[in-house]
Amino acid sequence: MSDMRSRMDASQLVIEHHQAVYRYAYRLTGSVHDAEDLTQQVFLTAHRKIGQLRKIEKARSWLFAILRNCFFREQGRRRPALAVDLSLNTDLLPMPPPAEGIDGDRLQYALNQLPDAFRLMVVMFYFEECSYREIAERLQVPIGTVMSRLARAKGYLRSIMFGVEHGPYKRPAGVATGERG
Amino acid sequence: MKDCVDEKLAAALHEVAVPEGLAERLLERLAGEPTWQDTELTVGNDQPAIPRFSWLRPRWSRRWLLAGSGLLTIAGALLLALWVGAGSGNTLSEAFVLDEAMRSFDMRADQVGHSLAERPAPIDYPFSFAVLPVRGVRWRPVAGGGFLGHNGIVYDLPGPAATRAVLYVVDAGTSAGFSAVPARHPFTTGGYCASAWRENGLLYVLVVQGAPATYRAFLNLPHGPVA
């Protein structure tokens, strides 16, 4: 009886949040297979640690936090950690033709070019709709670092997605000039 | 603040096709996972039972719990064996005896015992031949459950310049490793000197408040070369 109840709890999380978790995972990994593996890892971890979830309304952000941890742990196994101050020189990147809409594949291609730390911030900002401060708190980095990385990452994404027609990207407040990669 | 491009990017990021059957595969995978849980039910007076979020314990927690329980059991058994052994064997070490004697030196110090001159001590616990029978010696039974669990009496010996000395005389039990006479060079600590010895099947412990010279003033040892 109790086993059925716990499984039902974990199952509820799957039913309600598997799509969001998968999408988040896909944007981070850039691969269908890796995203599904990561999603499964997230729910298995959630299944084991479900007692840590005190408020059901926080379930989604809790799952996303697990996802981030799983992602970084997996990335750490695959290759050494990337240098956080990796500079992005958009001038050297191939410039795709301008597009009116947003091509999902091209967006993912652009995301894949970003270092993990940058890509995660982009996904947290756009997908999870976190504020700079929330990103800084959850990743335990200075908010200035978040603003700087996001500015560079967003500039890169715009240059890939929209080309030069859209002009220079709007810098987040507080980012010093000259940070544009 | 997000501009129009940001909004487009945010919307595009959410546009990801979810593989078919993903939820079913996840549920199937979860169904194969063992769970250890502590389901709590909150039941109000007139309310139906409200299932609270269950608490699942990971597999390693159970292993650690078992390992911890095993270690605790072993430790408890060892402690019990040591305690039983110490209690039943009556084996006393000199260091343990001296420590206990000095620790209980001031216990019942205010208790006035019987004057040896007026009331002889029990014949089972005679005064030691190795200690000077100074004037004014008093005796009393050992306090509480005895000295180290042994029955006996305590002789209070008045000394010069208001110094005090106490001579414990208790059943020796199976104590071993004690000399036959008090040591000339006693164990000293915290302003106390003490030594223990066996005499006629009894255990004697002399504790003197003061320096070794004061301690030696209470001894009644034959003069000769110091061992």
Boltz contact constraints between the chains, C-beta under 6 A:
constraints:
  - contact:
      token1: [A, 2]
      token2: [B, 37]
      max_distance: 6.0
  - contact:
      token1: [A, 2]
      token2: [B, 39]
      max_distance: 6.0
  - contact:
      token1: [A, 3]
      token2: [B, 35]
      max_distance: 6.0
  - contact:
      token1: [A, 5]
      token2: [B, 39]
      max_distance: 6.0
  - contact:
      token1: [A, 5]
      token2: [B, 51]
      max_distance: 6.0
  - contact:
      token1: [A, 5]
      token2: [B, 54]
      max_distance: 6.0
  - contact:
      token1: [A, 6]
      token2: [B, 35]
      max_distance: 6.0
  - contact:
      token1: [A, 6]
      token2: [B, 37]
      max_distance: 6.0
  - contact:
      token1: [A, 6]
      token2: [B, 54]
      max_distance: 6.0
  - contact:
      token1: [A, 6]
      token2: [B, 56]
      max_distance: 6.0
  - contact:
      token1: [A, 9]
      token2: [B, 54]
      max_distance: 6.0
  - contact:
      token1: [A, 10]
      token2: [B, 30]
      max_distance: 6.0
  - contact:
      token1: [A, 11]
      token2: [B, 27]
      max_distance: 6.0
  - contact:
      token1: [A, 14]
      token2: [B, 23]
      max_distance: 6.0
  - contact:
      token1: [A, 14]
      token2: [B, 26]
      max_distance: 6.0
  - contact:
      token1: [A, 14]
      token2: [B, 27]
      max_distance: 6.0
  - contact:
      token1: [A, 18]
      token2: [B, 22]
      max_distance: 6.0
  - contact:
      token1: [A, 18]
      token2: [B, 23]
      max_distance: 6.0
  - contact:
      token1: [A, 18]
      token2: [B, 26]
      max_distance: 6.0
  - contact:
      token1: [A, 19]
      token2: [B, 18]
      max_distance: 6.0
  - contact:
      token1: [A, 22]
      token2: [B, 18]
      max_distance: 6.0
  - contact:
      token1: [A, 23]
      token2: [B, 16]
      max_distance: 6.0
  - contact:
      token1: [A, 26]
      token2: [B, 16]
      max_distance: 6.0
  - contact:
      token1: [A, 27]
      token2: [B, 13]
      max_distance: 6.0
  - contact:
      token1: [A, 40]
      token2: [B, 29]
      max_distance: 6.0
  - contact:
      token1: [A, 43]
      token2: [B, 26]
      max_distance: 6.0
  - contact:
      token1: [A, 47]
      token2: [B, 30]
      max_distance: 6.0
  - contact:
      token1: [A, 47]
      token2: [B, 33]
      max_distance: 6.0
  - contact:
      token1: [A, 48]
      token2: [B, 56]
      max_distance: 6.0
  - contact:
      token1: [A, 48]
      token2: [B, 58]
      max_distance: 6.0
  - contact:
      token1: [A, 50]
      token2: [B, 56]
      max_distance: 6.0
  - contact:
      token1: [A, 51]
      token2: [B, 55]
      max_distance: 6.0
  - contact:
      token1: [A, 51]
      token2: [B, 56]
      max_distance: 6.0
  - contact:
      token1: [A, 102]
      token2: [B, 8]
      max_distance: 6.0
  - contact:
      token1: [A, 102]
      token2: [B, 12]
      max_distance: 6.0
  - contact:
      token1: [A, 104]
      token2: [B, 15]
      max_distance: 6.0
  - contact:
      token1: [A, 107]
      token2: [B, 12]
      max_distance: 6.0
  - contact:
      token1: [A, 126]
      token2: [B, 9]
      max_distance: 6.0
  - contact:
      token1: [A, 126]
      token2: [B, 10]
      max_distance: 6.0
  - contact:
      token1: [A, 126]
      token2: [B, 13]
      max_distance: 6.0
  - contact:
      token1: [A, 127]
      token2: [B, 13]
      max_distance: 6.0
  - contact:
      token1: [A, 170]
      token2: [B, 3]
      max_distance: 6.0
